[in-house]
Amino acid sequence: MKQNHRLPPSPPSLPIIGHLHHLGPLVHQSLHDLSTRYGPLMHIRLGSVSCVVASTPDLAQDLLKANDLTFSYRKHTLAINHVTYGVGFAFAPYGPQKERVNMTEELLKLTNNVISQMMMSIRCSGTDSEADEAKVIVREVTKIFGEFNVSDFIWFCKNIDLQGFKKRYEEIRARYDALLEKIICEKEEMRKREQKGKDGKRKDFLDLLLDVFEDKEAQVNITRNNIKATILDFFVAGTDTTAVTTEWTLAELMNNPHVLEKARQEIDTVVGNKRLVNESDIPNMPYIQAIIKESLRLHPPIPLLIRKSNANINVRGYNIPSGSLLYVNIWSIGRNPQHWESPLEFKPDRFLEIGGSSLDFKGQNFKFLPFGTGRRSCPGVNLAMREAHVVVATLIQCFEWNHVDDKHGSLNMKERGGLTIPRAVDLVCLPSLRPNCPNIFP
């Protein structure tokens, strides 16, 4: 049913141009003249643009004070957009800028900062910092670690670099080594200064490793290469995997808006809009937990669990010789229709139903092994899951999400190869603050 809007008085108009023919070179004078005839509050149409003209102090107060938020934007013309490069502050829309955000890069930066801060007390700065370089190297490491190198499998090719792998991994190693040497040397100099000044600064993980390295009476002796390798282990295990999990989860939520809305309702009920969600809220959010589990089912951080046997064994009547590689396809298991109903659908509710609610990612149920199982399961699962739950819940709580990845309505969910399985294309979004976010952000 069409609504009738009562607009302020208006002069006669013409088709298409509206009231443009009433305006002379001095627009303010033309509007003044019109207001003397049609009143202090007047409606005009400039082409297809609706305009309201106020010409008295009391109307100015009503419109600019009582409705301050409503009229907080400024006029934006083609000239303004061009001359200010489209990003000028003075004419920008009121509120947070709505612009494209590469969530692939931002999530990787976030997880990298968490590990960098824990390990070495450094952070990504957006410039050429050590943490930024570490982030780039880690992604290159996870990519080359998951690629198939013929020289690893055909014995007479062992010393032949058929695919250029040797050149690549030597270059990665050289860059990583130089970076770690720089960081370690800076840390050693800092420790010397602090020791002289008797500074009681809190230690990071690199400090603890150097304590053992420098202790000649330590029960376990470690080398400088041990330190570098340990730090690389933490970066590879704790940076790319967590970022990939969070990115896939966000992508699935944008492809399934009913799931996103249900998650948002749970967060609003448990947390409200007066504060940000925090880690202690997660146990009270079963649906958020189910979303993470469902994302891990469809997109395990490492799709293939690879082991190597050290003895001859017999499994179901088959002999498996010592030295055999074992590939457990966690990705395939999570999509097996014999174990999962509608396996290709993103249905977090399956983890809330009887039989699904008891499934966790600790490796006790072999149809759900996102972090492996047994003595070589991922040691960082608790840290990764604490981080992923809080990050995903915060992104849901604070932002509306729109993607710019695909023109056909759904995100491109193709995968890229490597040790981890990131999306084939970066996740680029147009996030905007939810209406209740002014109550959350100062």
ABEGO torsion letter per residue (X at the ends): XBBBBBBBBBBBBBBGAEAAAABBABAAAAAAAAAAAAEABBBBBBEABBBBBBABAAAAAAAAAAAAAAAABBBBBAAAAAAAGGABAAABBBEBBBBBBBAAAAAAAAAAAAAAAAAAGBBBAGBBBAAAAAAAAAAAAAAAAABBBAAAABAAAAABBAAGAAAAAAAAAAAAAAAAAAAAAAAAAAAAAAAAAGBABBBBAAAAAAAAAABAABABBBBAAAAAAAAAAAAAAAAAAAAAAAAAAAAAAAABAAAAAAAAAAAAAAAEAABBBBAAAAAABAAAAAAAAAAAAABBABABBBBBBABBBBBGGBBBBBGBBBBBBAAAAAABAAABBGAABBBAAAAABBGAAABBAAGABAABBAAEBEAABBAAAAAAAAAAAAAAAAAAAABBBBBAABAAGBBBABBBBEABBBBABBBBBBBBBBAAAAAABX
